[in-house]
Amino acid sequence: MTARILDGVRIGKEIRGEVAAAVARMAGKGRKPGLAVVIVGDDPASRVYVRSKGRACLEAGMHSETVEYPATVTQDELLAQIDRLNADPAIHGMLVQLPLPKHIDTDAVLRRIDPAKDVDGFHPVNVGKLVIGDPTAFRPATPYGVQQMLIREGIETKGAHAVIIGRSTIVGKPMAGLLLHDAPGGNATVTVCHSRSRDLPSIARTADILVVAIGKPEFVTADMVRPGAVVIDVGINRVNDASHPKGYRLVGDVAYAPVAEVASAITPVPGGVGPMTIAMLLRNTLQAAEQAGR
């Protein structure tokens, strides 16, 4: 068996096209969705990601604003900027790029964002809305992207056993909530595994759909995957590789080549879940603008 590749680049492009069309219709009525991204410090990966978000906004016809601070910024300065963006009617969605420097209370920063503009879906109000299935909730972009990938690829979640490896508030927990909802891309039976789970390989082998977001390079091996399972690899890790021109290569949390021989479908790294994240962030920003106009 050789797994079907779930192409996040293609699906993400499709969703971004849908968003752009909706933005154009909104612009015809004199409104334009706006996204602000606040970044602190000089982390190279974060800066690349923020630039990608900005380009994607402009390509979709949205207003984009990036606010940059040095790592020495004070918490009061950062909170004051969030207050300004909360009050700006041109900004419908806002996010603060994580991680933040250790001297800043990340929880206080995330809670300061207006829940109506919290397009990352990290504010407790949106976390609660997601849990109860409120359609006005902003769903964190990565698990939202995974769910859309499953829907658009015709992978049935209803009645399926979905196993999630990783319980983060960014991916694992909201992924479980989305898969449990009585809605398209939901109605699954969900098991969440983590570092304290007993005999994790045995649990993983029971999955019809295996979502891996544990942050460990090639952690999931072929013997942990039931033949015919769908494998979604959320991880992206740098591993040293002297044979590569850059001296490293990117791998996921799944040992791709051997697992692809067992699974029925699998996401590559890169080119799988990553492009879906930015696409769904744009979708959330559009949703924020639509809800602000009610």
Secondary structure, DSSP 8 states (H G I E B T S, - for coil): ---EE--HHHHHHHHHHHHHHHHHHHHTTT---EEEEEEES--HHHHHHHHHHHHHHHHTT-EEEEEEE-TT--HHHHHHHHHHHHH-TT--EEEE-S---TTS-HHHHHHHS-GGGBTT--SHHHHHHHHHT-TTS---HHHHHHHHHHHHTT---TT-EEEEE---TTTHHHHHHHHHSSSTT---EEEEE-TT-TTHHHHHTT-SEEEE-S--TT-B-GGGS-TT-EEEE---EEEE-TTSTTSEEEE-SB-HHHHHTT-SEE--SSSSHHHHHHHHHHHHHHHHHHHHT-
